[in-house]
Amino acid sequence: MVRMKWLQEAAVLVCGLLAAGAGAQDFPNKPVTLIVPYGSGATDTQYRKLAELASRSLGQPVIVENKPGGNGTIGPVQMARTAKPDGYTISASTVSLLRQPHLQSVNWNPLTDFTWIIGVGGYSFAVVVREDSPFKTLADMVTWAKDNPGSLTYGTPGQGSSLHLLMADLAKRAGFTAIHVPYKGGGETTTAMLGGHVMVTLNNVGSVNAQVEAKTARILSIFDAERLSHFPNVPTTKELGYDIVYSSPYGIVGPRNMPPAVVKRLHDAFKVAMEDASNKVLLDTLSLIPWYRSSEQYAKWAVPAFQTEREFIERAGLLKTQ
């Protein structure tokens, strides 16, 4: 009797594995949903281009669904909790996934609750003002902020975002205070700065490229290790005397326990997409950088990056209390 029960359970297991394998082999046979956890801006533009190009390789549409909020974590976390690990619902991922658990108590784990599919790019971040701002340089902004404590207002794509932490770190090093105004994405932040609702925005360069070229906005500094070829006259924050260099990779994740064959199919399609000439042109236009990591490399990168984000938050004085 025990042997019969064991054989029945083994048969069910084998059938399940065969069914999963069969499902993986014909993946995808319907549209794939790609969640983008931000509104309009460079991030949304980049992922829509990748979705368009990946659709060609997959033979099925990749439909972008925007779910902003939670500093870019609501969308992917909801996916991880509710989506089947069959590859038909995946999400854009930024370092916010690795940061949020250090900022507040959460009931999810970025290292165990996601399948890390592919790393595709990285942001360049900048301090930006309107062209008619009295701040012509970063030194002007710092001096004014010191002379007018708590009066400088700055917008970012969210509480606890890379840009919020960068300004907090800069303020701490330079010795000034400022008022943070969080928004839901780079597009909203740029609009707020241009409309005079905030004096400064910290944003990815891609979200302000058009405005800078149209001479309605001006970049005071960037947080890259070196100056950008697109804006060679813009200094790095480090060369201005503040030892802050920060890059922010982004990629694609899925729910945990995805079949390896499905992960490979998605990885390969998005790798072809990121290597497409039209995507390279877009990256240059948005001042984004290519950052390819295979599924294995992306998952391995996340482990030390999780600790690095903790240290970044601690330097900014925003580490959650236990």
Backbone torsions as a table, in degrees:
resi	resn	phi	psi	omega
1	MET	NA	-45.3	179.5
2	VAL	-64.1	-40.6	179.5
3	ARG	-64.2	-40.6	-179.9
4	MET	-63.0	-42.8	179.8
5	LYS	-63.8	-39.7	179.5
6	TRP	-63.7	-41.9	179.8
7	LEU	-64.5	-39.4	179.0
8	GLN	-64.0	-43.8	179.6
9	GLU	-64.9	-38.7	178.4
10	ALA	-64.7	-39.6	179.8
11	ALA	-64.2	-41.3	178.5
12	VAL	-63.1	-41.8	179.9
13	LEU	-62.8	-46.4	179.9
14	VAL	-61.6	-44.4	179.1
15	CYS	-61.1	-39.2	179.4
16	GLY	-64.7	-42.3	179.3
17	LEU	-66.5	-40.2	177.9
18	LEU	-63.5	-40.7	180.0
19	ALA	-65.2	-41.6	179.0
20	ALA	-64.7	-40.5	178.4
21	GLY	-63.5	-41.2	179.2
22	ALA	-65.0	-40.6	178.9
23	GLY	-63.6	-37.4	-179.5
24	ALA	-68.8	-36.1	-177.0
25	GLN	-65.6	-34.8	-179.0
26	ASP	-100.5	15.2	177.8
27	PHE	-74.3	136.3	-7.3
28	PRO	-96.4	147.8	175.4
29	ASN	-116.7	15.9	175.1
30	LYS	-158.4	169.8	-178.2
31	PRO	-59.3	149.8	176.9
32	VAL	-106.1	135.1	177.3
33	THR	-98.2	126.7	175.8
34	LEU	-111.1	111.9	179.2
35	ILE	-80.5	129.5	174.2
36	VAL	-114.4	113.8	-172.1
37	PRO	-83.2	32.4	177.1
38	TYR	-142.3	164.6	175.5
39	GLY	-86.7	-150.6	-177.9
40	SER	-65.2	152.8	-178.3
41	GLY	143.2	-172.2	-176.1
42	ALA	-62.4	-38.8	-178.7
43	THR	-62.4	-48.3	179.1
44	ASP	-61.5	-43.4	179.9
45	THR	-60.8	-44.9	-179.0
46	GLN	-63.0	-46.9	-177.6
47	TYR	-69.7	-31.4	176.8
48	ARG	-66.4	-37.5	175.9
49	LYS	-65.8	-45.2	178.7
50	LEU	-62.7	-39.6	178.6
51	ALA	-63.0	-44.2	179.0
52	GLU	-59.4	-45.6	-177.1
53	LEU	-73.3	-38.3	179.5
54	ALA	-66.5	-30.8	178.8
55	SER	-56.8	-35.6	-178.7
56	ARG	-63.8	-42.3	-179.7
57	SER	-72.8	-37.0	-176.3
58	LEU	-78.5	-23.7	-177.5
59	GLY	75.9	12.9	177.8
60	GLN	-141.3	150.8	177.7
61	PRO	-64.0	143.6	169.3
62	VAL	-109.1	109.9	-172.3
63	ILE	-96.4	122.7	179.9
64	VAL	-84.0	130.3	177.2
65	GLU	-124.3	115.1	-178.7
66	ASN	-81.3	128.5	176.1
67	LYS	-136.9	73.5	-178.3
68	PRO	-72.6	159.3	177.3
69	GLY	129.2	159.5	177.0
70	GLY	62.5	32.1	-179.3
71	ASN	55.9	41.6	176.3
72	GLY	79.5	15.6	-178.2
73	THR	-111.7	-21.6	-176.8
74	ILE	-59.0	-46.3	-178.5
75	GLY	-60.4	-57.8	-179.3
76	PRO	-64.6	-35.3	179.4
77	VAL	-67.1	-42.5	176.8
78	GLN	-61.0	-40.8	176.2
79	MET	-59.7	-47.2	-177.9
80	ALA	-60.6	-32.6	-177.1
81	ARG	-82.5	-34.2	-168.7
82	THR	-114.1	-23.9	-175.0
83	ALA	-81.8	145.1	172.8
84	LYS	-69.7	147.6	-179.7
85	PRO	-81.3	46.1	-176.6
86	ASP	-103.7	1.6	176.6
87	GLY	89.8	-4.4	-177.3
88	TYR	-85.5	-11.3	171.9
89	THR	-133.2	115.7	-179.9
90	ILE	-130.3	175.9	-175.3
91	SER	-144.5	147.1	167.1
92	ALA	-64.3	147.3	-179.1
93	SER	-134.5	137.5	173.6
94	THR	-125.6	177.2	-177.7
95	VAL	-66.1	-9.2	176.2
96	SER	-56.6	-32.8	178.3
97	LEU	-61.0	-33.5	-178.2
98	LEU	-88.6	-12.4	-175.8
99	ARG	-98.1	-40.6	-170.8
100	GLN	-55.9	-38.4	179.2
101	PRO	-63.0	-19.1	177.8
102	HIS	-88.6	-16.1	-178.7
103	LEU	-91.4	-31.6	-178.3
104	GLN	-155.3	163.6	178.5
105	SER	-71.9	129.0	178.7
106	VAL	-130.5	159.8	179.7
107	ASN	-108.4	35.6	175.2
108	TRP	-143.1	158.8	-177.0
109	ASN	-124.9	118.0	-176.3
110	PRO	-64.7	-24.4	-176.7
111	LEU	-86.2	-17.0	-177.3
112	THR	-121.3	-16.7	-174.7
113	ASP	-96.9	1.4	-178.2
114	PHE	-130.5	153.8	166.9
115	THR	-100.3	120.4	-177.7
116	TRP	-86.9	109.1	-169.3
117	ILE	-88.9	-50.7	-177.7
118	ILE	-165.0	142.0	171.0
119	GLY	-95.8	133.4	-172.0
120	VAL	-124.3	-21.0	-176.5
121	GLY	-169.5	-178.4	179.6
122	GLY	-150.1	155.5	-177.2
123	TYR	-96.8	153.0	163.6
124	SER	-109.7	129.9	-175.7
125	PHE	-107.8	150.0	-174.8
126	ALA	-145.1	158.9	170.0
127	VAL	-98.9	123.9	-170.2
128	VAL	-131.4	143.0	176.3
129	VAL	-134.1	168.3	173.0
130	ARG	-66.7	154.0	-178.6
131	GLU	-60.8	-32.8	-179.3
132	ASP	-89.8	11.5	178.3
133	SER	-65.5	146.0	175.2
134	PRO	-69.6	-13.1	178.6
135	PHE	-84.2	102.9	178.7
136	LYS	-89.4	-21.7	-179.7
137	THR	-138.9	167.5	175.7
138	LEU	-63.5	-35.2	178.7
139	ALA	-62.2	-37.1	176.8
140	ASP	-60.6	-44.2	-179.0
141	MET	-64.2	-45.8	-178.8
142	VAL	-62.7	-44.4	-179.9
143	THR	-61.7	-45.0	-179.9
144	TRP	-63.7	-42.7	-179.4
145	ALA	-63.0	-36.3	177.3
146	LYS	-69.5	-37.8	-178.7
147	ASP	-76.4	-19.1	-178.4
148	ASN	-129.9	71.0	-174.0
149	PRO	-53.4	130.3	176.2
150	GLY	72.1	12.9	-177.7
151	SER	-103.4	-22.6	179.7
152	LEU	-70.4	126.7	177.6
153	THR	-110.0	138.4	178.6
154	TYR	-140.2	143.2	179.6
155	GLY	-107.3	146.3	175.4
156	THR	-140.1	170.3	178.0
157	PRO	-73.9	13.2	174.4
158	GLY	151.2	154.8	174.6
159	GLN	-61.5	126.3	179.4
160	GLY	81.3	5.7	177.1
161	SER	-71.3	165.1	177.5
162	SER	-54.0	-40.0	-176.1
163	LEU	-71.4	-36.4	173.7
164	HIS	-61.2	-45.8	-177.8
165	LEU	-68.0	-35.1	178.4
166	LEU	-64.1	-42.8	178.6
167	MET	-67.7	-38.7	177.7
168	ALA	-61.9	-41.3	178.8
169	ASP	-65.9	-44.3	179.5
170	LEU	-62.7	-44.6	-179.5
171	ALA	-61.9	-39.4	-179.5
172	LYS	-66.5	-43.0	-179.2
173	ARG	-70.2	-38.4	-175.7
174	ALA	-86.4	-16.5	176.9
175	GLY	82.2	42.1	175.1
176	PHE	-134.3	166.6	176.0
177	THR	-118.2	154.0	-178.2
178	ALA	-151.8	161.6	-179.6
179	ILE	-100.4	121.8	-179.8
180	HIS	-88.3	130.9	176.2
181	VAL	-119.8	105.9	-177.2
182	PRO	-83.4	143.1	174.9
183	TYR	-125.6	-177.3	-175.3
184	LYS	-96.3	-5.3	-179.7
185	GLY	-176.7	171.0	-177.7
186	GLY	-63.1	-35.8	179.7
187	GLY	-63.1	-45.3	178.6
188	GLU	-63.1	-40.0	-178.1
189	THR	-64.8	-43.2	178.7
190	THR	-62.5	-44.2	179.0
191	THR	-60.3	-41.4	-179.9
192	ALA	-64.4	-40.0	179.2
193	MET	-67.2	-45.0	-179.9
194	LEU	-66.3	-31.1	179.8
195	GLY	-83.0	-1.7	178.9
196	GLY	79.8	13.3	179.7
197	HIS	-77.5	-25.9	171.7
198	VAL	-133.4	154.8	-177.3
199	MET	-82.0	-30.9	-175.2
200	VAL	-138.1	149.5	168.8
201	THR	-125.8	141.3	166.9
202	LEU	-104.2	123.1	-169.9
203	ASN	-148.9	165.0	170.1
204	ASN	-75.9	146.3	-172.8
205	VAL	-59.0	-33.8	-179.1
206	GLY	-60.8	-26.7	-179.0
207	SER	-81.3	-8.3	-179.9
208	VAL	-126.6	1.5	-179.2
209	ASN	-50.5	-53.3	-175.2
210	ALA	-61.0	-40.5	-178.3
211	GLN	-69.5	-37.4	177.8
212	VAL	-65.9	-44.4	-179.7
213	GLU	-68.0	-28.9	177.5
214	ALA	-84.0	-0.4	179.6
215	LYS	60.7	38.2	170.9
216	THR	-107.8	-9.0	178.1
217	ALA	-141.3	159.6	-178.8
218	ARG	-138.0	135.8	177.5
219	ILE	-90.6	127.1	179.5
220	LEU	-87.8	-36.6	178.3
221	SER	-165.1	162.8	174.7
222	ILE	-123.5	161.7	-176.1
223	PHE	-104.0	13.1	175.6
224	ASP	-73.1	167.9	177.7
225	ALA	-73.0	-29.8	-179.3
226	GLU	-133.8	163.7	178.7
227	ARG	-65.7	151.5	179.0
228	LEU	-81.8	139.7	178.6
229	SER	-63.9	-28.7	-179.1
230	HIS	-72.5	-28.9	179.5
231	PHE	-132.9	70.6	-173.4
232	PRO	-65.3	-18.8	-178.9
233	ASN	-90.3	-2.9	179.7
234	VAL	-89.0	121.7	-178.1
235	PRO	-76.4	158.2	172.2
236	THR	-82.2	154.0	178.2
237	THR	-62.7	-33.6	-179.5
238	LYS	-65.9	-42.8	-178.4
239	GLU	-69.8	-15.4	176.4
240	LEU	-87.3	2.4	173.5
241	GLY	109.3	2.6	-179.7
242	TYR	-115.8	116.4	-173.3
243	ASP	-76.9	68.9	179.8
244	ILE	-127.2	110.9	175.3
245	VAL	-126.3	125.4	-174.7
246	TYR	-147.6	129.9	172.8
247	SER	-119.5	156.7	-172.6
248	SER	-137.8	93.5	-178.9
249	PRO	-70.1	157.3	175.1
250	TYR	-139.7	159.2	-177.5
251	GLY	-163.1	-148.7	-177.4
252	ILE	-135.3	135.2	178.5
253	VAL	-129.1	164.6	175.1
254	GLY	-134.8	-179.7	174.8
255	PRO	-64.2	160.2	178.6
256	ARG	-68.2	161.2	176.3
257	ASN	66.6	32.5	174.3
258	MET	-73.7	143.3	177.4
259	PRO	-60.1	135.3	-178.7
260	PRO	-54.3	-36.9	-179.0
261	ALA	-65.3	-36.4	178.8
262	VAL	-70.4	-42.1	178.1
263	VAL	-59.2	-44.8	-179.2
264	LYS	-63.9	-40.2	-180.0
265	ARG	-62.1	-44.9	179.0
266	LEU	-68.0	-44.8	178.3
267	HIS	-55.2	-49.2	-175.9
268	ASP	-64.1	-40.0	-178.8
269	ALA	-66.0	-42.5	-178.7
270	PHE	-77.0	-25.1	174.9
271	LYS	-67.6	-43.9	175.8
272	VAL	-60.7	-40.2	-179.8
273	ALA	-62.5	-46.1	-176.3
274	MET	-70.1	-21.9	179.6
275	GLU	-89.3	-6.1	179.7
276	ASP	-64.8	143.3	-177.1
277	ALA	-59.1	-37.9	-178.3
278	SER	-68.1	-31.0	176.7
279	ASN	-72.0	-37.1	178.1
280	LYS	-63.8	-37.5	176.5
281	VAL	-64.4	-42.3	179.3
282	LEU	-63.2	-43.3	178.9
283	LEU	-57.0	-43.3	-179.8
284	ASP	-66.0	-41.6	-179.8
285	THR	-62.3	-38.8	-177.1
286	LEU	-92.0	2.7	-176.7
287	SER	55.3	40.6	172.5
288	LEU	-100.4	159.6	-177.7
289	ILE	-118.9	142.9	175.7
290	PRO	-68.1	139.7	-178.4
291	TRP	-146.8	76.0	-177.9
292	TYR	-79.6	131.6	169.9
293	ARG	-138.4	130.9	176.2
294	SER	-66.2	172.4	-179.9
295	SER	-57.6	-45.6	-179.7
296	GLU	-66.2	-44.0	-180.0
297	GLN	-64.9	-38.6	-178.8
298	TYR	-65.2	-44.3	179.4
299	ALA	-64.8	-39.1	179.1
300	LYS	-69.1	-38.0	178.8
301	TRP	-61.4	-35.9	-174.5
302	ALA	-63.2	-29.5	-174.9
303	VAL	-66.3	-57.1	177.7
304	PRO	-69.5	-29.0	179.3
305	ALA	-64.0	-32.7	177.3
306	PHE	-60.3	-41.8	179.2
307	GLN	-73.2	-37.9	179.0
308	THR	-60.9	-40.0	179.0
309	GLU	-64.8	-35.7	177.3
310	ARG	-62.0	-43.1	-179.4
311	GLU	-66.5	-37.8	178.1
312	PHE	-61.1	-46.0	-179.4
313	ILE	-66.1	-38.9	-179.7
314	GLU	-64.4	-40.5	178.1
315	ARG	-62.2	-35.7	-179.2
316	ALA	-79.5	-5.8	178.5
317	GLY	76.5	26.0	-176.2
318	LEU	-118.5	14.0	180.0
319	LEU	-64.9	134.8	-177.6
320	LYS	-63.1	149.7	176.0
321	THR	-85.5	143.1	-176.5
322	GLN	-75.5	NA	NA
